[in-house]
Amino acid sequence: MAPLRPFPAAAGVGPEASPDSALRPPLTRASRATMIAGFSVFTLLGYAFGKWYMHLGWDLGWRTSQFFFNYQDLGFVKRALVGSLLHPFPALLRADVFLAVSVGFVAAFIAAFGMLLVRAAAGFDHRGRWMLVALCASSPALFLRQGFDLGRFDVLGLLAVLIAISAIGRGRWWLAGLASAVALLAHEAYVVINLPLIAAYAWSSERPEARSIHALGWLLVPPAAVTSILARYGLYEPGLEALTRYFGAAARYLAAKGGAVDVDAIAVLTRGMADNLDFVGRMFWEKKAWLHLPIIVGWGALMTWFFRRFYSVNELRPGLLFYAAFTPLLLSAIASDYYRWVALAVTNFFLVILIEAIRLARRGIAPALPGGALAWVILASAVLGPISNTKSFPLLFALLEQLLPGKISW
């Protein structure tokens, strides 16, 4: 194993130094613009493929219904934060507005992720920083997927993670806890997908108060309270039939959905754990998981190897933060979006790599990415296209179907 590369001794590099003050020059303004443009281009590519693949107009397909979930009419149901904010303004309950709002969410994520990446990239050499940017920009799990799945509220959870990371770094524990609580109101799965990563980041923080009851209380009590309330009241108790009648009488909903109630989409407000398990069993066969799971597991294993190698080449021991990145995979037991969970775990991998790179730079050590063919193979996997929710790589299979018409059932 090659020894770690320390920065040359100089002022501004040490345990408390900002990574932006490390001796390697930070990304220039032009470089930052290029990075953001790259993220945006891959997001647009994912969106364009998603529109073609799902035969969408300007609407968001299945995801449109969640913009109509609201507390005002349905009570304290899950996933209703965004819809509740829009509900008082009937003129905004339109497909084009939902598209604009979704674009705004992803644009905010691109900006926030870019800020973290700029800090992390400052420690790498020229080749390493641009390889890092390229890997993040082109990953099937990151911006390609955000464009493909535009309108899903997972992006709000990722935004909350980035806000919490920044807040913890500044000692604003209350803000980190608030961001997590709000993210849970957008999607309850945040408690499994993202909150463990934030808790692990806080526990491993270099701040002196990181493990104090006061700091951890501010961080964990708000999301714990919201989780408890959602567990008790998050389902629509009158049931699916009543919910279908409600949406069937909502003119703006019907206009946005082409005149019909999307029963499968609204049913998420009525499905309990037993219903979820039954749904997972049915979807395994209906969505041909037996075909797609080996593919996504293989790609996920490649990404896990890269993630573990990053720790090895930087002589880091995997700890709580490393293992917390894998928690989205736990949802495979109760929800059939296996490929989405792999994508979110890999997104966590990238976030942890950025965090650890910043920490290495603060200690005066230049971080490095795994070399050799591994990084290039992962970079080349961009040609597979975005990861879907109920399929592995739909672009791959769509192309195979064009080459071998009628030969592949996927």
N, C-alpha and C positions, 0 to 999 in steps of 0.2 A: 504494500500500500504506500502510495506516495505521501510524503509528509505534508502537513497543512502549510499553506502559504501565508505567513504573517505579512501584514502591511509594514512598510518601512517605518521606523520610529519617527514620530512627529507629534506636534501638538494637535489636540483635537481627536486623537484616537486612543480609546481606553474604555474601561468598563462602563462609563456613563456617556460616552460620546455618541452623538447621533450618527446613524449609518450614512446620512447625507454628508457628514463632515469627513468621512474616510478619504484617504489620499487619492483613490481612483476618482477621476472626474465624474460628476453626476451626468445623467442623460441631459443633453442639450434640449432647448425648446423644440427644435426641429425633430429631434429623436423622439421626444414625448409625443409630438403630433403624429409622427409616423406610427408609433405604437398604438395610439388611440384609433387611428385610421385603420390599422390592421384588425384590431378588435371589432370595429364597426363593420368592416367588409365581411369578415367571417360570420358575424351576426346576420347580416343581410343575406349572405349565401344560404344560411340555415333557414331563414324566413322564406326565401324564394322557393327553396326545395319543399318546405312544409306546405306552402300554398298549392304547389303543383301536386304533391303527393296526396294531400287531403282534399283536393278540389275545392278550396276555399275562395270566396270573394274577399271582401274587406272585413268579413267577420272572423271571429276567433274559434269557430267550430264549437266543440264540446265545452271549451273554457268560457264561452259567453255566459252560460247560466250562472256562474259563481258571482258575476257582477251584479246579479239581482238578489243574492242572499243578503238579508238585512235584519237588524235587530228591531226596527220599528214595527214590522208586521209579523215577523216569525219568532220573536223572542231572542234570547241569548243563544243563538245557534253558532256552530263553528263556522269558520271561514267567511264571516260576514262583515269584517272591518271595512273593506274597500266598498262593498255594496252599500253599507250603512252611510258612508260619507257621501256617496253619490245620490242616495235615495231622496233627500230633500230637494233635489234639482231634477225634476222629471225630464227636462229638455236634454239632459246629459246622458240619459239612459238609451244610448244608441250605439250601434256596432262601431261606427267610426270613432266615437269618443272612447270606447273601450280599447280600440286599437291604439289611439293616441296616448292614453294613460299607460298602456302596456309598454309602448315604446319609451315613454318617460321613465318607467321603472328600470328598464334594461339600460337606458342611457346613464341613469344614476349609478347603476352597478358597474358599468364600464368605467365611469369616472373614478369611483371609489376603489375599484380593483386596480386601476392604473396608478393611483396614488400610492397604494401599498407596493406595487411592483417597482415603481420608480425608486422607492426607498431600498427595496431588496436588491435591485440591479446595481446600485452604486458600489457594492462590494465586489462584484464579479469583474473578471477581465473582459476585454471587448468581445471576444468570441462567446464567452459564457453568458454575458448579459443578453446578447442578441439571440442565442439559442434559447434562453429562458423566455424571452418575449415571443419567439416563434412557437415554442411548445405551448405556451398559454393561449396564444391567439388561435392556433389551428386545432387544438384538441377537440375531438368529437364530443367531449363531455362539457365543454365550457361555452364559448360564444356561439359555435355552430348550434349547439343544443338550445341555448337561450333564444336564438332566432327561430329555430324550428318549433319550439314549444312556447312561442310568444303568447302571453296572457296568463300563464300559470303563475301562481303566487309564490313558488319556490324562490323566485328572485328576490322577494322581499325578505325572506329568511337570510339569504346571502348578504343583502344590504345590511341587515341587522348585525350579522357577524362582523362586517367591516367597521361598522359604527362602534360596536362593542370593543373590538381590538384597539381602535384609536382611543376610545374613552378610558379603557383600562390603562393604556400607556400613559395617560395624563392624570391618572388617579381619580377619575370621575366614575366611580363604581356605580353610583345611582343611575347614570346615563346608560351604562352597559346593561343594567338590570331592566331599565325601562325599554330599551330597544328590543330585548328578548321578549318582554311581556307583550309589546305591540306586535311583534312578529308572530307570536302564538295566536293572536286574534285573527291574523290573516290566514294562517294554516297551522293546525294543531301538531302536525308532524315535525315542526321545528324542535320540539322537545327531544326528539330522537336524532334528527338530521344534523342540527347545528348547536344546540345548547351544550351537549357534552364537550364539543370542541372549545367553546368559550370558557366553560368551567376549567378544562384542562389548561388552556392558555393562561387563565388567571392564576391557577395553582402553581404553575411553573414560572410565573412572572418574576422579574428581578426586583420589583418594587418591594420595599421593606414591609408594607402592610398587607401584602398579597394574601397571606393565610390567616389574617385576623378575622375574628367573628364579625366585626363591623363591616369590613370590605366584602366578605363573602355573603353576609346578610343582604347588603344592598344589591349584590349581583344576583343572588338566587331566590330570594323571597318573592319578588314580584312575578317572575315566570312560574314559580311553584304555585302561587296563589291563582294565577290565570289558568294553569293546567288543571288544578283541582276544580275550579268552577266549570271549565269546559267538560271535564269528565262527568260532572253531575248534570249539567244543563245543556250540553252542546248539541244533542240530538233534537230533532223536531218531533215532539211527543205525539201530536195528533196522527202521525203516520203518513205514508207515501200517498195514499188516496187523497187525503185532505191537502197535502202539498201540491199534488197534481192539479187539483181544482183551483188552488190559489194561483198557480202560474197560468193555468188555462184561462183565467179571467183577467190576466194582466196584459193589457193591449200592447204596452211597450215591450214587454218580454216576447210576446208572439211576433211583433214586428221585427225584433232583433233575431229571432230564431226561425224566421220563415213561416210562421203561422202554426207551428206545432210545438208541443211541450217535449223537451228532451228528458224523458223519464230517467234514463240511465244517469244523466248528469246531476239531476236534482236528488236522486236516491241516496247520494252520499250523506245527506242531512238526516237520513232515517236509519242507516245501516249501523247496527251495533257490532260487537266483536264476533258473535256467532255468525251473523250475516256476512261479515267480511271473510271469515274462514271458508264459508260455503262458496262465496264469490271467487276466492282465490283458486279453489279446486276446479270450478267451471272454466275460468279463464286460462288455466294451465293448458287445457286441451283446445279450447276454442281459438286461442291466439298462438297455438303451435309453439309453446315454450320449449318443448322437447327439441325443437330445431334451433331456436334462437339462444337458449341458455348456454349451451357449450361455446357459442361464438363470443358472447359477452363475457363469460367466465374467462376464456382465453385472453381476451383483450384486457380485462381487469387484472389478471395475473401478471401480464406484461407491465402494466402501470404500477402494480404493487412491487414488482422487482425493481423498477426504476426508483420508486419512493424509498425502498429499503437501501438501495445502492447510494442514494443521496446521503443517507445517514452514514453509511460506511466510508465513503470517500471523504467526508468531513469529520470522521472520527467522533460521531455523535452516537450516544446510546439511545435506542428507542425507549421512550418513556410514555407517560400518560398522554401527552399531546399526540404522539405518533399513533397510538392505538385508538384515541378518540376520533381520529379521522375516518375510521371504518364503521362507525355506528349507523350510518344510513342503511347498511346492509341488513341490519336487524329487522327492518320493515318488511323484508321479503317473506317473513313468516305470516304476516297478516294483510299484506297488500300485494297485488299481482304486478305492479310496475317494477319488475326486477331490474330492468335496464336503466330506469330512472334512478334507482337506488345506487347502482354501480356508478352512474355519471356523477351523482352528488358526492359519493365517497371520493372519487377521483378529483372533483373540485376541491374537496377538503385536503387532498394530498397537496395540490398546488398551493393552497393557503398556508399549509404547514411549512412547505419548502420556503415560501417567502418569509414567514415568521422566523424560521431558523436561520435563514441567510442574514436577516437583519441582526439577530442576536450574535452571530459569528462576527459580523463587522463591528459590532459594539465592543467585542473583546479583542479587536485588532487582528482578526483572522479573515483572510479572503476566502469566501465560500466558493465551492466548485460544484458543477453538475457531473453526473456520471458520464464518462467518455465512451469512445468506441461506437460500435454499431447500435447499441441499445437506444440512445437518444435519437438517432436517425430513423430507426424503425418506428419509434413512437411518432416522430414528426411525419413520417410517410403515412401513418394510419389516418391522417386527415382525409385521405381520399375515400375512406369508408363512409364519410358523411356524418351527420349528426346522429346521436343516440336517441332513439324514440322511447316511449313509455311502455308500449306493449309489444315492441319488436326490438331487435338488436340494432341493426344498421339498415334501415329501409332503403337508403340510396343504393347500397350494394345489391340488395335483392331486386330493386327496380331495374337496375342495369342488367343483372343476370336474366331477368324476365324478358328484357328487350332482345338479348342475345339468344336466349333459348325459349322462345314463346311456347307456352303450354307445357313446359318440362318441369317447372318448379312451382310447387304449392307452398307459399310462405305466409 
